Amino acid sequence: MPKKKKKARPQASTLVHQTGSTAARDAVGVQHNYFPPPVGADARGAASLVADLPPVEAGFTGRASDLDRLKAALDPDRGDNAPVVVAAGMGGIGKTQLALATADRAVRDKVFSRALFVDLRGYTTPVDAHRALQALLVWLGVEADTIPEDAQARAGLYRATLQARADEGGGPVLVVADNASHPDQVDPLVPGPGGHRLLVTSRERLGALTARQVAVGTLTDEEAFQVLVTDLDLADSDDERIHDLQGLTSLAGACAGLPLALRIAAGQLKNAPDLEADELARTLTQGADRITHFTDQRRELQAVFASSTARLPTEQRELLALLGMAPGPDISTTAAAALAGTDEREVLVRLRGLAASHLITSSRGRWSMHDLVAAYAATLADPKPPARYARAQRRLLDHYTDRVTDAAQHLEALPGRPVPDTFTDQGQAWEWLDAERAVLINAAHTAHRIGHARAAILLPLNLGYYLDRRRLFHDEIAITRLALDTARRIGDRPNQATAWNNLGGALGEVRRFDEAINAHTRSRDLHHQAGDTHGEATPWTNLGLALVEVRRFDEAIDAHTGARDLFHQVGDAPGEASAWGNLGSALVEVRRFEEAIDAHTRARDLHQQ
């Protein structure tokens, strides 16, 4: 294959490396470099867990604003007397590398005289504070056999020794405690006065600690793209795929800004020189098992998420699995309660627990998951899940169906008519529908897929007026066809008729008039066969309107005349008035002005009555 001309691209970040290290990997596949203790130091106990600052991973790039935020939070001159900073975020978000890069910069800028590193392994084989202090003290030069067993005495000796080494080194010390999963692992490691700082990374918020919190989020699209480019360039600067802007952009999107996912994807490209970025992107975005494809020779994204969920209380793990089955991009607290089969107060406790572990996020009373966490959560229910999962899913779909039905009554109610008290007024119903729109569209598809006939029919039909008013006609067409298919399957002729009529209206709005005419005709015939006079009048009206659009005026006049007669027959004066008005407009098109005047006059009089 001929090589493409290289395009200019941003340069990778300059990295600082340290020599004399040995490498090890923990169970979640994140590489850490541990340094040998100073000559003469006692290496017994847990000394291998602690070291001078390991090097930042080759290819680290981006995170400029996060580096600035974290360095500012650690600044001993802040004067807020907060010696602990917690960098918290979901598994795979890159907390360790961000902490190492921040610590390296802070030492080089002489904010701290030195930095120590300890891996608490909170999500594999957790290291308790007692062992961590033992390792820190040995590393700081304290003879192992002089370290007290009493927890308070050991912590006091640690703080005193830290200050002594700071006095010798010319400034405060930064301690990086990586992968903490519980406040108890961290609390005894808090340094004393003197400007020392403890930087903790965790997948939990660790709110029990008195600490400054710095949230670590996903990378921007540009940063994610640059991670891939930098990684490929480091491996082989002649790799033609470095210049595949479209393919790498798609691949970065598939990784959803998650650094570990990006590193894994880059590793897969490096392992398969013939693999194009867009091909890999398709693999990583398609299929219910997409999360299982995020693996290379030493890292596995699914294992990272599994180590996070393994520590959750049973009810939180159960809720995460249920959320993986829920339709749409997010969920309200009320809907989550319906899904879990509990009240809002109880489900809120569980939701906040998941949020504290950075498995979900909250915004304005709604809860959502990172795209790859959602993909993982969807695998938590087995291919043949327990019956309670199916019941929970149907319970949620029934919740949405009932709410949509009530909202539709508010939207379509005439003044003075009684409406459900689910919503305080029409405005609140509109607001709820707007907030839930994407979820409800997805719920209709889910109901159709799992065969929940009630929701598969009533959700689309009761959303029809809302979608029409919001001019979301393509959504309306798609889900109304689902309702029609389900109604046919179970032999529900009345709802078939309603679905055909709604479908015809939406098709007409997108100017697919021949299809609209066919749909309204089918609706009319089904209502007629059922003897539903009032139901038949509505598709007659809509048929007439569609016929006018294709200039079949004589047929339109017949349709509006039929609608008028049927509305009159059942005593629906507003419907009859509208039919007279439509008839008058059709008569104008064929220049039958006297008849048109009479029709509009009758429409006026009926409306006035």
PESULBEL-V263680 format. One record per pair of residues at least 6 apart in sequence whose C-alpha atoms are under 6 Angstrom apart, sorted by sequence separation. I is the first residue (numbers start at 1). J is the second residue. D is the distance in whole Angstrom. If there is no record, write none. Layout:
i,j,d
I,J,D
I,J,D
This chain:
i,j,d
25,31,5
120,126,6
148,154,5
166,172,5
255,261,5
284,290,5
337,343,5
354,360,6
355,361,5
361,367,6
423,429,6
107,114,6
120,127,5
255,262,6
294,301,6
337,344,5
361,368,5
24,32,6
360,368,6
447,455,6
448,456,5
508,516,5
527,535,6
528,536,6
548,556,6
567,575,6
568,576,6
588,596,6
360,369,5
410,419,6
447,456,5
487,496,6
507,516,5
527,536,5
547,556,5
567,576,5
587,596,5
23,33,5
337,347,6
22,33,6
22,34,6
444,456,5
484,496,5
504,516,4
524,536,5
544,556,4
564,576,5
584,596,4
21,34,6
229,242,6
21,35,5
406,420,6
411,426,6
484,499,6
504,519,5
524,539,5
544,559,5
564,579,5
584,599,5
35,51,5
410,426,5
504,520,6
544,560,6
584,600,6
34,51,6
460,479,6
500,519,5
501,520,5
520,539,5
540,559,5
541,560,6
560,579,6
580,599,5
581,600,5
460,480,5
33,54,5
181,202,6
174,196,6
176,198,6
178,200,6
179,201,5
180,202,5
407,429,5
501,523,5
541,563,6
581,603,5
172,195,5
173,196,5
174,197,5
175,198,5
176,199,5
177,200,5
178,201,5
179,202,5
183,206,6
500,523,5
520,543,5
540,563,5
560,583,5
580,603,5
172,196,5
174,198,6
176,200,6
457,483,4
477,503,6
497,523,4
517,543,6
537,563,5
557,583,6
577,603,4
225,252,6
254,281,6
456,483,6
224,252,6
248,277,6
497,526,6
537,566,6
557,586,6
577,606,5
247,277,5
251,281,4
247,278,4
254,285,6
159,191,5
264,296,6
155,188,6
159,192,5
224,257,6
473,506,5
316,350,5
332,366,4
67,102,6
331,366,5
331,367,5
18,55,6
330,367,5
17,55,5
219,257,5
228,266,6
330,368,4
501,539,6
218,257,5
218,258,6
56,100,6
56,101,6
13,61,5
324,374,6
324,377,4
325,378,6
339,392,5
324,378,4
401,455,6
408,462,6
113,169,6
129,185,5
321,377,5
122,179,5
128,185,5
339,396,5
405,462,6
113,171,5
115,173,6
117,175,6
119,177,6
120,178,6
121,179,5
122,180,5
338,396,6
401,459,5
112,171,6
113,172,6
114,173,5
115,174,5
116,175,5
117,176,5
118,177,5
119,178,5
120,179,5
122,181,5
321,380,5
112,172,5
113,173,6
115,175,6
120,180,6
112,173,5
53,115,6
53,116,6
52,116,5
53,117,6
51,116,6
52,117,6
51,117,5
50,117,5
50,118,4
49,118,6
49,119,6
291,375,6
291,376,6
47,135,4
46,135,5
328,439,4
327,439,6
84,197,6
88,201,6
90,203,5
83,197,5
84,198,5
85,199,5
86,200,5
87,201,5
88,202,5
89,203,5
328,442,5
86,201,6
88,203,5
327,442,5
327,443,5
88,205,6
76,195,5
85,211,5
84,211,5
85,212,5
86,213,5
87,214,5
88,215,5
89,216,5
85,213,6
87,215,6
88,216,6
205,356,5
204,356,5
204,357,4
203,357,6
62,223,5
93,258,5
94,259,6
93,259,6
92,260,5
59,230,6
59,231,6
123,307,6
12,230,6
90,358,5
29,298,6
89,358,6
29,299,4
28,304,5
